[in-house]
Structure formats: C-alpha cells, structure tokens
Amino acid sequence: MYLKYIRHNHSCGDICRGTLYSVHFQPNEKGGYNETLTPISDAYETSSCAPPLPLIFPAGIRRVNGHARLFFGRGNRQSTLHLIDSCARDAFFIRLASALREREETLVEVADPFYY
C-alpha cells in the first residue's frame, strides 16, 4: 500500500492540516509510470517535536484515546494523522490493518504543498 500525505500551506502551532491520498501507479508509453491520486480524507497532523521532512516513511497504526491514527516518521520526528472524514477513516483503517497483518509494505510519502 502506497499513500501520499500532502501538507497544506498553513499550520496552527503544533497542528498542520493536509490531505491523505491512496496512490496507484499506471504504466505509460514511455516505459515509466504515472501516479493516480485518490483522496482518502483531509487530516490533522500532530507532532511531538518538529514534523518529519518531506520523505517516504513506513506507516503504522497507533491508538490514541481509543481511536486509530496513522503514524509515520523516524526518531524524534514522528507525526500522527487524525483523519477527519469518519466514514473514510473506518474503511481506511480496516484496509491498513489488513495490509499490516499480511506484512504488505506500507509506505507514506510526505509532500509539502509547493511541490503540487
């Protein structure tokens, strides 16, 4: 499973807002591939320290106050995403938990808005 989280331009202190997408790769006629982004949900990103840099990270599930959250990052630069759309959130975490149980490689690419 490959995911992309695109941060929006503004943040409020320790909380950033962005959108989480599912990424599908389609081969093209030049021998490369095209990315197709399917929106999952808008999300709030919280970090204990500085948020992770725009890179690709392994993704996981963390329980916070009884609710599933997506987390990513390394060392002291880890973030947790709270998905805003409750219907999409439930379906997404069922798929993510299944992928993690099957030991499917699950990655999230973090992108800053000026790239898009």
Rosetta blueprint (number, residue, H / E / L):
1 M L
2 Y E
3 L E
4 K E
5 Y E
6 I E
7 R E
8 H E
9 N E
10 H E
11 S E
12 C E
13 G L
14 D L
15 I E
16 C E
17 R E
18 G E
19 T E
20 L E
21 Y E
22 S E
23 V E
24 H E
25 F E
26 Q E
27 P E
28 N L
29 E L
30 K L
31 G L
32 G L
33 Y E
34 N E
35 E E
36 T E
37 L E
38 T E
39 P E
40 I E
41 S E
42 D E
43 A E
44 Y E
45 E E
46 T E
47 S E
48 S L
49 C L
50 A L
51 P L
52 P L
53 L L
54 P L
55 L L
56 I E
57 F E
58 P E
59 A L
60 G E
61 I E
62 R E
63 R E
64 V E
65 N L
66 G L
67 H E
68 A E
69 R E
70 L E
71 F E
72 F E
73 G E
74 R E
75 G L
76 N L
77 R E
78 Q E
79 S E
80 T E
81 L E
82 H E
83 L E
84 I L
85 D L
86 S H
87 C H
88 A H
89 R H
90 D H
91 A H
92 F H
93 F H
94 I H
95 R H
96 L H
97 A H
98 S H
99 A H
100 L H
101 R H
102 E L
103 R L
104 E L
105 E L
106 T L
107 L E
108 V E
109 E E
110 V E
111 A E
112 D L
113 P H
114 F H
115 Y H
116 Y L
